[in-house]
């Protein structure tokens, strides 16, 4: 059950961040990074889930918001 909840949370993060990356002014980077970091701290995270979370975190770091655009 725990694994299914984590997979669902990661899937939701992927959908939200995919939409937000297209609209950089809507990104609240610190919030989303903290969400990802919280999931990365969960025990028994599968290697695939860990990879997905690192990819999402990298995506936020590479966003235009990283270059100084304003937050919504």
C-alpha positions as CSV (number, residue, x, y, z in Angstrom):
1,X,0.0,0.0,0.0
2,X,2.8,2.5,1.0
3,X,4.5,1.9,-2.4
4,X,1.3,2.6,-4.3
5,X,0.8,5.9,-2.4
6,X,4.3,7.1,-3.2
7,X,3.9,6.1,-6.9
8,X,0.7,8.1,-7.0
9,X,2.3,11.1,-5.4
10,X,5.2,11.0,-7.9
11,X,2.8,10.7,-10.8
12,X,0.9,13.8,-9.5
13,X,4.1,15.7,-9.2
14,X,5.1,14.8,-12.7
15,X,1.8,16.1,-14.1
16,X,1.9,19.3,-12.1
17,X,5.5,20.1,-12.9
18,X,5.0,19.3,-16.6
19,X,2.3,21.9,-16.7
20,X,4.2,24.4,-14.6
21,X,7.4,24.2,-16.6
22,X,5.4,25.5,-19.6
23,X,4.4,28.5,-17.5
24,X,7.5,29.4,-15.5
25,X,5.9,32.4,-13.8
26,X,3.6,30.0,-12.0
27,X,6.4,27.9,-10.5
28,X,7.0,28.2,-6.8
29,X,10.3,26.4,-7.0
30,X,11.0,26.2,-3.3
31,X,7.6,24.6,-2.6
32,X,7.9,21.9,-5.3
33,X,11.5,21.2,-4.4
34,X,10.5,20.6,-0.8
35,X,7.8,18.2,-1.9
36,X,10.3,16.3,-4.0
37,X,12.8,16.2,-1.1
38,X,10.1,14.9,1.3
39,X,9.4,12.0,-1.1
40,X,13.1,11.3,-1.5
41,X,13.3,10.8,2.2
42,X,10.7,8.0,2.3
43,X,12.0,4.6,3.1
44,X,11.9,1.7,0.6
45,X,11.7,4.0,-2.4
46,X,12.3,2.0,-5.6
47,X,15.2,2.9,-7.8
48,X,12.8,3.9,-10.6
49,X,10.8,6.2,-8.3
50,X,14.1,7.7,-7.0
51,X,15.2,8.4,-10.6
52,X,11.8,10.0,-11.4
53,X,12.1,12.3,-8.4
54,X,15.6,13.3,-9.3
55,X,14.5,14.0,-12.8
56,X,11.7,16.2,-11.6
57,X,14.1,18.1,-9.3
58,X,16.5,18.6,-12.2
59,X,13.7,19.9,-14.3
60,X,12.9,22.5,-11.8
61,X,16.6,23.5,-11.6
62,X,16.7,23.9,-15.3
63,X,13.6,26.0,-15.5
64,X,13.5,29.6,-16.6
65,X,12.4,30.5,-13.1
66,X,16.0,29.5,-12.1
67,X,17.3,32.5,-14.1
68,X,15.4,35.1,-12.1
69,X,11.9,35.3,-13.4
70,X,9.3,36.3,-10.8
71,X,7.1,33.9,-8.9
72,X,3.4,34.1,-9.1
